[in-house]
Amino acid sequence: MNGIDLLVAGIALPITVLLGLVAHEWAHALVLRLAGIDYDVVYFPDRRDGVLAALASCPWAAVHPRPTGDEPPWQLRTAAMIPFVLAVPALVLATAFPSSHPAVAAILVGWLACSIPSPQDFSVAFYAHRVLEETAESATVAARSP
């Protein structure tokens, strides 16, 4: 391993993480679309002025579902946990083509890191029924008010 290998790995990692984050959010959006649930995708939701400030802000992207309250909770749970599926191609490639090259390792680590659902994703998965109940109650109250 030489300096060029490490340089390539150092460039490959952030590019892979950027692509992985986009794939992570699009995976949420795909399941929501298939379920017929409206959503908004927001990139750099807490963005500050400047590129470095935007990169330093967290999260970099977010999908905000807009359920009506009539959906079954499993649809929101599936949408929240779907990023785990992103690990499958990386694990298949890692077992089919084992490589000790630093760039390959960086790409696999970056992609697998993006396949882990965020704490907010786990919260949606565990409390989807509460969100749907609150949404349905809000819609009922809004319909009753003059």
VOGU-3710 file (C-alpha; in Angstrom, 3 decimals, decimal comma):
1> mngidllvag> 0,000/0,000/0,000  1,382/3,344/-0,998  0,369/6,972/-0,706  -1,612/6,912/-3,955  -3,795/4,074/-2,633  -4,568/6,057/0,501  -5,289/9,199/-1,520  -7,718/7,294/-3,746  -9,377/5,789/-0,668  -9,595/9,231/0,930
11> ialpitvllg> -11,369/10,573/-2,149  -13,580/7,511/-2,629  -14,939/7,540/0,930  -16,673/10,961/0,936  -18,011/10,425/-2,592  -19,455/7,066/-1,551  -20,976/8,547/1,604  -22,586/11,326/-0,428  -24,055/8,827/-2,907  -25,071/6,535/-0,052
21> lvahewahal> -26,927/9,312/1,759  -28,860/10,161/-1,377  -29,670/6,456/-1,898  -30,716/6,200/1,775  -33,225/9,045/1,458  -34,461/7,922/-1,951  -35,091/4,460/-0,511  -37,401/6,037/2,079  -39,101/8,058/-0,645  -39,544/5,027/-2,914
31> vlrlagidyd> -41,396/3,035/-0,251  -43,557/6,026/0,646  -44,413/6,549/-3,018  -45,282/2,864/-3,461  -47,487/3,083/-0,365  -49,233/6,197/-1,712  -48,093/8,409/1,167  -47,192/11,996/0,323  -43,735/13,154/1,370  -41,201/15,939/1,012
41> vvyfpdrrdg> -37,488/15,392/0,426  -35,342/18,187/1,840  -31,602/18,519/1,284  -29,649/20,431/3,941  -32,787/21,236/5,984  -30,852/23,272/8,572  -28,697/24,917/5,941  -26,637/27,887/6,861  -24,950/30,215/4,409  -21,973/28,740/2,618
51> vlaalascpw> -20,947/25,297/1,450  -18,845/24,404/4,492  -21,593/25,493/6,872  -24,101/23,377/4,940  -21,805/20,350/5,096  -21,278/20,878/8,817  -25,012/20,969/9,486  -26,852/17,774/10,295  -28,822/16,138/8,816  -27,772/16,529/5,188
61> aavhprptgd> -31,080/15,262/3,860  -34,454/14,235/5,236  -37,677/12,717/4,010  -40,789/14,058/5,733  -43,849/11,851/5,226  -47,255/13,487/5,265  -49,633/10,671/6,250  -53,371/11,168/6,416  -53,763/8,881/9,426  -55,608/6,189/7,492
71> eppwqlrtaa> -52,473/4,278/6,485  -51,454/1,076/8,226  -48,406/1,558/10,487  -46,409/-1,135/8,667  -46,077/1,165/5,653  -44,295/3,846/7,680  -42,248/1,203/9,483  -41,149/-0,326/6,189  -40,233/3,083/4,795  -38,192/3,822/7,917
81> mipfvlavpa> -36,244/0,554/7,874  -35,750/0,139/4,113  -32,170/1,511/4,101  -31,050/-1,857/5,506  -31,643/-3,210/1,992  -28,797/-1,013/0,737  -26,371/-3,309/2,542  -27,239/-6,303/0,358  -25,358/-5,312/-2,819  -22,302/-4,245/-0,836
91> lvlatafpss> -22,195/-7,492/1,118  -22,700/-9,568/-2,034  -19,882/-7,740/-3,799  -17,618/-8,002/-0,756  -18,090/-11,763/-0,556  -17,952/-12,346/-4,314  -14,893/-10,177/-4,934  -12,841/-9,939/-1,755  -10,205/-7,250/-2,049  -7,727/-5,754/0,314
101> hpavaailvg> -7,376/-2,537/-1,684  -7,925/0,497/0,560  -10,241/2,211/-1,933  -12,517/-0,835/-2,110  -12,575/-1,017/1,671  -13,397/2,710/1,896  -16,235/2,341/-0,602  -17,695/-0,630/1,266  -17,425/1,070/4,654  -18,988/4,292/3,357
111> wlacsipspq> -21,853/2,490/1,631  -22,556/0,193/4,584  -22,569/3,174/6,942  -25,307/4,753/4,833  -27,375/1,569/4,976  -27,893/1,941/8,717  -31,197/3,624/9,580  -30,816/6,821/11,575  -32,151/7,282/15,117  -35,083/9,199/13,602
121> dfsvafyahr> -35,777/6,201/11,350  -35,887/3,889/14,356  -38,188/6,328/16,131  -40,603/6,241/13,197  -40,432/2,448/13,133  -41,201/2,106/16,834  -43,827/4,858/17,092  -45,540/4,840/13,681  -48,868/3,912/15,235  -48,738/6,963/17,527
131> vleetaesat> -47,954/9,311/14,651  -50,850/7,915/12,636  -53,242/8,161/15,615  -52,235/11,782/16,255  -52,616/12,607/12,564  -56,072/11,028/12,440  -57,130/12,891/15,617  -55,873/16,200/14,216  -57,806/15,608/10,995  -60,953/14,817/12,990
141> vaarsp> -60,614/17,955/15,127  -59,965/20,075/12,043  -63,034/18,643/10,307  -65,264/19,422/13,321  -64,103/23,009/13,796  -66,101/25,664/11,959
//
